[in-house]
Amino acid sequence: MLASKQKRRLKIKKRIKGIVVGTTDSPRLTVFRSNKEIYASLIDDVKRVVICAASSLEKDISGKKKKVTKIEKASLVGSLIAERAVSAGVKTCCFDRNGYLYHGRVKSLADSARKGGLNF
């Protein structure tokens, strides 16, 4: 069952990658989620550079004393990536959900990035 889930996600990822392309004006906001952590990065596919990145492993997020749920971590990562993107001069981007369903942690990250000032 696990192999078929991974194959399905990779197939969706490949289809999305053919459509969503990050440019200098509108970079690609990509999300990767593991079982415990979540990562987000803004990528310019034309120049092949990462503009900025954020993850739930950073001290700002993981250094909290109280227990934080995975959805709350994703929300914090979304606001952090939005803050870094705005400081780098990026206002708009393309959202690449990386083959994951748009609910739960992925949706929480996207919503908080929108609240932080990113348009997609």
KATALIN-V91435 format. One record per pair of residues at least 12 apart in sequence whose C-alpha atoms are under 6 Angstrom apart, sorted by the first residue. I is the first residue (numbers start at 1). J is the second residue. Records with the same first field share a line. If there is no record, write none. Layout:
I: J / J
//
This chain:
9: 99
12: 99
13: 98 / 99
22: 44 / 45
23: 44 / 45 / 46
24: 44
26: 92 / 93
27: 42 / 43 / 44 / 93
28: 42 / 43 / 93 / 94 / 95
29: 41 / 42 / 94 / 95 / 96
30: 96
31: 97
37: 56
38: 55 / 56
39: 54 / 55
40: 53 / 54
41: 53
54: 81
55: 77
71: 105
74: 105 / 109
75: 108 / 109 / 112
78: 109 / 112 / 113
79: 112 / 113 / 116
82: 113 / 116 / 118
91: 118
92: 118 / 119 / 120
93: 120
94: 120
//
